[in-house]
Amino acid sequence: MVRKVLAALLTLVAVVGAVRLIVPATSEDQEPPGVRLQLAFLRERLEGGADTEAQALFPEGYYFLNVLYGLTWIELGRRGVEPDRAADEAAWALSRVESPAGRAPFDASAIPAYGVFYAGWTNWLRGGLLTLRDDAGERARFEAGSRALAAAFDASPSPFLTAYPGQAWPCDSTVAIASLRLAGTVTQTAEFAPTVDRWVTRARGLLDPATGLLPHYVDPVTGALVDGARGTSQAIIQRFLVDVDPVFAREQYPRFRDGFLDRPLWLGPAIREYPHGVDGAGDVDSGPLIRGISLSTTVVALGAAQAHGDHSLAAALAGFGEFAGIPLTTFHTKRYALGFLPIGDAFLAWSKTARPWTTTPPSPPAAVIGAGWRVPLLVMLFLIGSLPWLPMIRRRWFAGNGVRS
């Protein structure tokens, strides 16, 4: 009896795993399965102080958990899913990122105020809120924030502004520049177009020569490369670059995909932290690396793939996440990794809903991964589900044929 129970449990696990691999986990224009359940879990955890707990894990923990919650609701609202509620939830998140706790890690005296990371993501969130619901006060703040960002970029000798004193990451400036492109869409003016176009021209001249991609970390004064392209920042850059300049994005995205997409042990697709041929250590952003793979980078790259119309890769990354992420679904919530790291749920929900905000979705790039990636995993699950039954089947066969086993 014990053997039968264990065999049944293993078969159930195998069947559930196979279903998670096969059932679509993304959607091009509707609500991706389970995202509102994820947001319900995140709201509960935010009200319970999960953002404060996340702050203890990395410097932008509080901020990221709130801003991603708001951005995911905006993404759903733009897909026609409860737009009024989406605006309310996004406004709630905006109030939290603009609270003293949200601003605490950042320097108020920086240019722009609180640094380009804070200013850029906040501007993007506020602009997204205005695409769902116009409000005179928020519009005025959005225009003022956009002008402050544009002035900072125009006055800087480098296209990459600092997030913290003396520290500049190009991915932060990419988000901020995308918010200026969004400002042009929201205000229906060309006021910020010269700043954006100048940034693209200057950024093109400061690419990592080893990969042809925007670098990970640069000199805060000159913008010269200090640390070459890495998956952690590239996943964010590729997510936003399509809103900055679709032509530039179309040049960069295939380079990212070729340099960082991997199939460790020929299982599911995943994204490396360092390009092929380069080894390095993980950090607080990438998390621990497994055969060079960063789980956090892989989650964010799902959103980049969707934003670029690379739906086959997005579906594969999401499907593998459903299989390996240990999702737990109840009637009211859904969480991954048993809910131990809500920040991971926030990034995943945001990535599943990704679409461009300032341009039409691009035509899909050439697919690099097909449905065949599931085959090794399905074979493994078949073996897990069937092998425990073989001794019982063997005994019954021998007994039925009058043969001693």
LINURGI-V116730 format. One record per backbone hydrogen bond with DSSP energy under -0.5 kcal/mol. CO is the residue of the C=O (numbers start at 1). NH is the residue of the N-H. E is the energy in kcal/mol with one decimal. If there is no record, write none. Layout:
co->CO nh->NH e->E
co->CO nh->NH e->E
This chain:
co->1 nh->5 e->-2.4
co->2 nh->6 e->-2.5
co->3 nh->7 e->-2.6
co->4 nh->8 e->-2.6
co->5 nh->9 e->-2.3
co->6 nh->10 e->-2.5
co->7 nh->11 e->-2.2
co->8 nh->12 e->-2.4
co->9 nh->13 e->-2.5
co->10 nh->14 e->-2.3
co->11 nh->15 e->-2.6
co->12 nh->16 e->-2.7
co->13 nh->17 e->-2.4
co->14 nh->18 e->-2.3
co->15 nh->19 e->-2.5
co->16 nh->20 e->-2.4
co->17 nh->21 e->-1.7
co->18 nh->22 e->-1.7
co->19 nh->23 e->-3.0
co->32 nh->35 e->-1.8
co->34 nh->38 e->-2.0
co->35 nh->39 e->-2.5
co->36 nh->40 e->-2.1
co->37 nh->41 e->-1.9
co->37 nh->334 e->-1.3
co->38 nh->42 e->-2.6
co->39 nh->43 e->-2.7
co->40 nh->44 e->-2.0
co->41 nh->45 e->-2.3
co->42 nh->46 e->-2.9
co->43 nh->47 e->-2.4
co->44 nh->48 e->-0.9
co->45 nh->50 e->-2.8
co->46 nh->49 e->-1.6
co->49 nh->53 e->-1.8
co->50 nh->54 e->-2.4
co->51 nh->55 e->-1.5
co->52 nh->56 e->-0.7
co->53 nh->56 e->-0.9
co->54 nh->57 e->-1.5
co->54 nh->58 e->-1.5
co->58 nh->61 e->-2.2
co->60 nh->64 e->-3.3
co->61 nh->65 e->-2.1
co->62 nh->66 e->-1.5
co->63 nh->67 e->-3.0
co->64 nh->68 e->-2.6
co->65 nh->69 e->-1.1
co->66 nh->70 e->-2.2
co->67 nh->71 e->-2.6
co->68 nh->72 e->-2.3
co->69 nh->73 e->-1.7
co->70 nh->74 e->-2.0
co->71 nh->75 e->-2.5
co->72 nh->76 e->-2.3
co->73 nh->77 e->-2.9
co->74 nh->78 e->-2.6
co->75 nh->79 e->-0.8
co->76 nh->79 e->-0.9
co->76 nh->81 e->-2.5
co->77 nh->80 e->-1.6
co->80 nh->82 e->-0.8
co->82 nh->86 e->-3.0
co->83 nh->87 e->-2.2
co->84 nh->88 e->-2.0
co->85 nh->89 e->-2.8
co->86 nh->90 e->-2.5
co->87 nh->91 e->-2.5
co->88 nh->92 e->-2.0
co->89 nh->93 e->-2.3
co->90 nh->94 e->-2.5
co->91 nh->95 e->-2.1
co->92 nh->96 e->-1.3
co->93 nh->97 e->-2.2
co->94 nh->98 e->-1.6
co->96 nh->99 e->-1.1
co->96 nh->102 e->-0.5
co->99 nh->103 e->-1.9
co->100 nh->104 e->-1.2
co->103 nh->106 e->-2.0
co->106 nh->108 e->-0.7
co->107 nh->110 e->-1.6
co->107 nh->114 e->-1.7
co->112 nh->115 e->-2.6
co->114 nh->118 e->-0.6
co->115 nh->119 e->-2.6
co->116 nh->120 e->-2.6
co->117 nh->121 e->-2.2
co->118 nh->122 e->-2.1
co->119 nh->123 e->-2.0
co->120 nh->124 e->-2.3
co->121 nh->125 e->-2.3
co->122 nh->126 e->-2.6
co->123 nh->127 e->-2.6
co->124 nh->128 e->-2.3
co->125 nh->129 e->-2.2
co->126 nh->130 e->-1.9
co->127 nh->131 e->-1.0
co->128 nh->131 e->-0.6
co->128 nh->132 e->-0.6
co->129 nh->132 e->-1.2
co->129 nh->133 e->-2.4
co->135 nh->139 e->-2.9
co->136 nh->140 e->-2.2
co->137 nh->141 e->-2.1
co->138 nh->142 e->-2.5
co->139 nh->143 e->-2.6
co->140 nh->144 e->-2.3
co->141 nh->145 e->-2.7
co->142 nh->146 e->-2.4
co->143 nh->147 e->-2.2
co->144 nh->148 e->-2.1
co->145 nh->149 e->-2.1
co->146 nh->150 e->-2.7
co->147 nh->151 e->-2.5
co->148 nh->152 e->-1.9
co->149 nh->153 e->-2.4
co->150 nh->154 e->-2.7
co->151 nh->155 e->-1.8
co->152 nh->156 e->-0.9
co->153 nh->156 e->-0.6
co->159 nh->161 e->-0.7
co->162 nh->116 e->-2.4
co->164 nh->167 e->-2.5
co->167 nh->163 e->-2.2
co->167 nh->164 e->-1.1
co->168 nh->218 e->-2.2
co->169 nh->172 e->-1.3
co->169 nh->173 e->-1.0
co->170 nh->174 e->-2.0
co->171 nh->175 e->-1.7
co->172 nh->176 e->-1.9
co->173 nh->177 e->-2.7
co->174 nh->178 e->-2.1
co->175 nh->179 e->-1.8
co->176 nh->180 e->-1.2
co->177 nh->181 e->-2.0
co->178 nh->182 e->-2.3
co->179 nh->183 e->-1.8
co->180 nh->184 e->-1.7
co->181 nh->185 e->-1.4
co->182 nh->186 e->-2.8
co->183 nh->187 e->-2.8
co->184 nh->188 e->-1.0
co->184 nh->189 e->-1.0
co->190 nh->193 e->-0.8
co->190 nh->194 e->-0.6
co->192 nh->196 e->-2.1
co->193 nh->197 e->-2.9
co->194 nh->198 e->-2.3
co->195 nh->199 e->-2.1
co->196 nh->200 e->-2.2
co->197 nh->201 e->-2.0
co->198 nh->202 e->-2.5
co->199 nh->203 e->-3.0
co->200 nh->204 e->-2.2
co->201 nh->205 e->-0.8
co->202 nh->205 e->-0.6
co->203 nh->206 e->-1.9
co->204 nh->207 e->-0.7
co->206 nh->215 e->-0.5
co->207 nh->209 e->-0.5
co->208 nh->211 e->-0.8
co->208 nh->212 e->-3.3
co->213 nh->208 e->-3.7
co->217 nh->226 e->-2.4
co->217 nh->227 e->-2.4
co->218 nh->168 e->-0.7
co->219 nh->223 e->-2.0
co->224 nh->219 e->-2.9
co->227 nh->216 e->-1.8
co->227 nh->217 e->-1.7
co->230 nh->234 e->-2.5
co->231 nh->235 e->-2.5
co->232 nh->236 e->-0.7
co->233 nh->237 e->-2.8
co->234 nh->238 e->-3.2
co->235 nh->239 e->-1.2
co->236 nh->240 e->-1.8
co->237 nh->241 e->-2.8
co->238 nh->242 e->-0.7
co->240 nh->243 e->-1.5
co->240 nh->244 e->-1.1
co->241 nh->245 e->-2.6
co->245 nh->249 e->-2.7
co->246 nh->250 e->-2.2
co->247 nh->251 e->-1.3
co->248 nh->252 e->-2.1
co->249 nh->253 e->-2.9
co->250 nh->254 e->-0.6
co->251 nh->255 e->-0.6
co->252 nh->256 e->-2.2
co->253 nh->257 e->-2.8
co->254 nh->258 e->-2.7
co->255 nh->259 e->-2.2
co->256 nh->260 e->-2.1
co->257 nh->261 e->-1.8
co->259 nh->276 e->-2.0
co->260 nh->272 e->-2.7
co->262 nh->270 e->-2.1
co->263 nh->266 e->-2.4
co->264 nh->267 e->-2.0
co->270 nh->262 e->-2.8
co->271 nh->294 e->-2.1
co->273 nh->231 e->-2.7
co->275 nh->278 e->-2.1
co->283 nh->287 e->-2.5
co->286 nh->296 e->-0.7
co->289 nh->291 e->-0.6
co->290 nh->293 e->-1.8
co->292 nh->273 e->-2.2
co->292 nh->274 e->-0.5
co->293 nh->290 e->-2.1
co->293 nh->295 e->-0.6
co->294 nh->298 e->-2.1
co->295 nh->299 e->-2.0
co->296 nh->300 e->-2.0
co->297 nh->301 e->-2.6
co->298 nh->302 e->-1.1
co->299 nh->303 e->-0.8
co->300 nh->303 e->-0.7
co->300 nh->304 e->-1.5
co->301 nh->305 e->-2.7
co->302 nh->306 e->-2.0
co->303 nh->307 e->-2.6
co->304 nh->308 e->-1.6
co->305 nh->310 e->-2.7
co->306 nh->309 e->-1.7
co->307 nh->362 e->-0.6
co->309 nh->311 e->-1.9
co->310 nh->314 e->-2.4
co->311 nh->315 e->-2.6
co->312 nh->316 e->-1.8
co->313 nh->317 e->-2.8
co->314 nh->318 e->-2.5
co->315 nh->319 e->-2.6
co->316 nh->320 e->-2.6
co->317 nh->321 e->-1.8
co->318 nh->322 e->-2.1
co->319 nh->323 e->-1.5
co->320 nh->324 e->-3.0
co->321 nh->325 e->-2.4
co->322 nh->327 e->-0.5
co->325 nh->337 e->-3.5
co->326 nh->338 e->-1.2
co->328 nh->335 e->-2.0
co->333 nh->330 e->-3.0
co->335 nh->328 e->-3.1
co->336 nh->339 e->-2.7
co->337 nh->340 e->-1.8
co->341 nh->344 e->-1.6
co->341 nh->345 e->-1.1
co->342 nh->346 e->-2.3
co->343 nh->347 e->-2.1
co->344 nh->348 e->-2.2
co->345 nh->349 e->-2.7
co->346 nh->350 e->-2.1
co->347 nh->351 e->-2.3
co->348 nh->352 e->-2.5
co->349 nh->353 e->-1.0
co->351 nh->354 e->-1.3
co->370 nh->373 e->-1.3
co->371 nh->374 e->-1.7
co->372 nh->375 e->-1.3
co->374 nh->378 e->-2.7
co->375 nh->379 e->-2.7
co->376 nh->380 e->-2.2
co->377 nh->381 e->-2.5
co->378 nh->382 e->-2.4
co->379 nh->383 e->-2.3
co->380 nh->384 e->-2.3
co->381 nh->385 e->-2.5
co->382 nh->386 e->-1.9
co->383 nh->387 e->-2.5
co->384 nh->388 e->-0.5
co->386 nh->389 e->-1.5
co->386 nh->390 e->-0.7
co->387 nh->390 e->-1.3
co->387 nh->391 e->-0.5
co->389 nh->393 e->-2.6
co->390 nh->394 e->-2.9
co->391 nh->395 e->-2.3
co->392 nh->396 e->-2.2
co->393 nh->397 e->-2.2
co->394 nh->398 e->-2.5
co->395 nh->399 e->-2.6
co->396 nh->400 e->-2.5
co->397 nh->401 e->-1.3
co->398 nh->403 e->-3.2
co->399 nh->402 e->-1.1
